[in-house]
Amino acid sequence: MNYNRLDDRFISSDVLRAMMHREMLDRIAEFHDDNFDYVIKVDEQYRSDLAAFRAYGTQELRWVFRVIAGHESEYESLPTGQTFSLPDSTWLRNKIRDYAAMSGEIDG
């Protein structure tokens, strides 16, 4: 199946996708100039696609909100009024590209 290059499922390996999620969570836990804050609005509680569109200009990054909220499914409610620190879309695109290009073998 073909996914958009901003969709985390573009990384076919579940292990590599989880590693990319972990790297993203580590990044937002620290200060970076290109990270930005976004407050979850009431009408976005069950609409991570809407939050992604408002924050990034595309709904393809809705998975970012799911991962930051610690949810397994995007049908779980986002914490209304909570401020999320979000990574820049360029950083996300580059990381997805890098992890998708990996062979699946993890050097250890």
Backbone torsions as a table, in degrees:
resi	resn	phi	psi	omega
1	MET	NA	140.8	179.7
2	ASN	-96.9	127.0	178.5
3	TYR	-113.5	156.2	175.1
4	ASN	-60.8	147.3	-177.0
5	ARG	-67.5	-11.1	175.4
6	LEU	-95.8	-6.2	179.3
7	ASP	-82.9	133.6	-178.9
8	ASP	-65.4	-20.4	177.1
9	ARG	-71.7	-6.6	172.7
10	PHE	-62.4	-25.4	173.2
11	ILE	-84.5	109.2	-171.8
12	SER	-72.5	-28.4	-179.2
13	SER	-82.3	125.7	177.6
14	ASP	-62.5	-36.2	-179.4
15	VAL	-66.6	-46.9	-180.0
16	LEU	-66.6	-36.1	177.2
17	ARG	-63.5	-42.9	178.1
18	ALA	-63.8	-37.7	177.3
19	MET	-64.8	-39.9	178.0
20	MET	-66.3	-40.2	176.6
21	HIS	-60.2	-44.0	179.9
22	ARG	-62.5	-41.8	178.8
23	GLU	-64.1	-38.0	178.3
24	MET	-65.8	-43.9	179.3
25	LEU	-64.3	-37.8	176.3
26	ASP	-64.2	-39.2	-178.9
27	ARG	-65.1	-44.0	-177.2
28	ILE	-74.8	-15.7	177.0
29	ALA	-76.2	-15.7	179.2
30	GLU	-111.5	165.2	176.2
31	PHE	-81.9	130.6	171.3
32	HIS	-139.3	139.1	-177.4
33	ASP	-57.3	-33.0	-175.7
34	ASP	-91.2	-3.8	171.0
35	ASN	-72.0	152.8	177.1
36	PHE	-141.0	154.8	-178.9
37	ASP	-90.6	144.6	177.2
38	TYR	-141.9	129.1	179.4
39	VAL	-96.0	128.9	179.1
40	ILE	-72.7	123.4	-178.5
41	LYS	-90.1	161.5	-176.0
42	VAL	-56.8	-42.5	-177.0
43	ASP	-76.7	-1.1	178.6
44	GLU	-103.0	3.3	-174.6
45	GLN	-53.3	-42.9	177.8
46	TYR	-114.2	19.4	-175.9
47	ARG	-130.2	73.0	177.3
48	SER	-63.4	-25.9	176.6
49	ASP	-66.0	-38.3	178.6
50	LEU	-69.1	-42.2	177.1
51	ALA	-61.4	-42.2	179.0
52	ALA	-65.2	-40.3	179.0
53	PHE	-63.7	-42.1	-180.0
54	ARG	-69.9	-36.5	-177.4
55	ALA	-81.2	-40.7	-172.5
56	TYR	-114.8	-14.4	-177.1
57	GLY	86.1	7.2	177.0
58	THR	-150.5	143.0	178.9
59	GLN	-82.5	-8.1	-178.1
60	GLU	-63.7	-20.8	-178.9
61	LEU	-95.8	20.9	179.4
62	ARG	-61.2	-27.2	179.8
63	TRP	-63.0	-27.2	179.5
64	VAL	-59.4	-43.2	-179.3
65	PHE	-67.0	-38.7	178.2
66	ARG	-62.5	-46.2	-178.3
67	VAL	-66.2	-45.3	-179.6
68	ILE	-63.7	-37.9	179.3
69	ALA	-74.7	-12.9	-180.0
70	GLY	79.9	26.5	-178.1
71	HIS	-97.0	147.5	174.3
72	GLU	-83.3	-30.4	-175.5
73	SER	-125.6	145.4	177.8
74	GLU	-76.8	-1.5	177.4
75	TYR	-86.9	-6.1	174.5
76	GLU	-78.6	149.9	-174.9
77	SER	-76.6	140.6	174.3
78	LEU	-80.9	150.3	-179.0
79	PRO	-74.9	101.9	-177.9
80	THR	-58.7	132.9	178.5
81	GLY	86.6	-9.5	179.9
82	GLN	-80.8	142.7	178.3
83	THR	-94.4	124.7	175.8
84	PHE	-102.6	137.7	169.3
85	SER	-89.6	122.1	-174.9
86	LEU	-112.0	141.1	174.7
87	PRO	-76.2	154.8	177.8
88	ASP	-63.1	145.3	-178.3
89	SER	-64.9	-31.4	177.8
90	THR	-66.1	-42.5	177.2
91	TRP	-61.2	-44.8	179.1
92	LEU	-60.8	-47.0	-178.9
93	ARG	-60.1	-43.4	179.8
94	ASN	-65.5	-40.1	179.2
95	LYS	-67.5	-42.0	177.4
96	ILE	-60.5	-44.5	178.6
97	ARG	-60.8	-45.5	-178.3
98	ASP	-63.4	-46.4	-178.8
99	TYR	-70.5	-34.9	178.8
100	ALA	-67.3	-29.0	-178.3
101	ALA	-80.0	-14.7	-179.7
102	MET	-67.4	150.6	-174.9
103	SER	-75.0	-14.2	-175.3
104	GLY	103.3	-14.7	175.6
105	GLU	-87.5	131.7	-178.3
106	ILE	-106.1	119.6	178.4
107	ASP	-77.0	137.2	-172.7
108	GLY	-125.1	NA	NA
